[in-house]
Amino acid sequence: MTDAATVRDVAALARLTISDQDIENVTVEFNQTLELFDALGTADTTDVSPMINPLDTAQRLRPDNIETLVDREGLMQNAPASEEDYFLVPRVLD
């Protein structure tokens, strides 16, 4: 069973803001979701082969052609500093 503090920690990791008045409902829903995953984990899948797509269709493929459509000189005009066609940025680590 997950408590409100754990839900707050998970919300912070997911960059979600949950108000104090909603934390109780969110905790209940979070626990229901975890129970669902636990129930799915008990399903017998011994004779079930893995599938990539549940539909019996083939993916249309396109030819893999490399095309360079970038105007490198035009892009480098906006750079405050450049060297050998690369943007120069401040050094972060020594």
N, C-alpha and C positions, 0 to 999 in steps of 0.2 A: 504494500500500500504506500503510495507516494503522498508526502505531506506538502503543505503550502510552500515551505522553504525550498523544496526540490523543484516545484513548479516554477517558482520565481527564478531559480538558478537556470533552469532550462529555457525559460522565456528570455532571460538576459543573454544567454548564448545564441538564441535565435533572433536577438534584437527585436523582441516583442515587448510592448508595454501593456501590462495588465493592471488595471486599477484595483485598489484595495477591496472595493465592494464586489468585484468580479472574481477575485481569487478563489473563493470557495467553490463557485460553479465550475471554474476552469479546472480546479483540482479534481472534482468529481468526474468531469469529462475526460481528463487526462488518464485517470485510473481506469475508466471504462475502455478507453482506447488500448491501454496496456493489457487489460484482460482479454480483449479481442485478439491481440497479437499472441498472447499465451494460448488461447483456444486454437488459433490457426497453427501454432507450432505442434499441437498434438494430432493434427490430421495425418492419416496414414498415406504416404506418397511413395510406397515401395514400387508399385507398378506404373507409376506416372512418369512418362519421359519428359525431360525439360523442353520447353518450347520458347522460341524467340518471339513469335507473334501468334496470337490465337486464331488469326485468320489464315486461310489456306491461299495466300496470294504471294506472288513474286514481286520483289522490288524492282522498279524500273531503274536501269543503270544508265548513266551518261558517260561519254568518253572523258577520260581524265586528261585534259589538256591544260598545260601551264601557260597562262597568259599574264604578261606584265603590263598593266594598264596604269601604273603609277607614274606621275610626273615628278620624279625625284627632285629635280632642280627646282620646280615650283614649290614643293613642300619645304625644301631646305632654305628657301628665301625667308621664311617666317622664324627660323631658328635663331635664338640670340647668339649661340655659338655652335660650331660644327667642325668636324674633322673627318675626312675620308667618307663623306656622305652619311655620317652618323650625327645625331644630336649629342652635344656635350651637356652633361648634367653635373651638378655639384657632387663631390665625393661624399659618400655617406659613411663608409667604413674604412678604417685605415689598416 
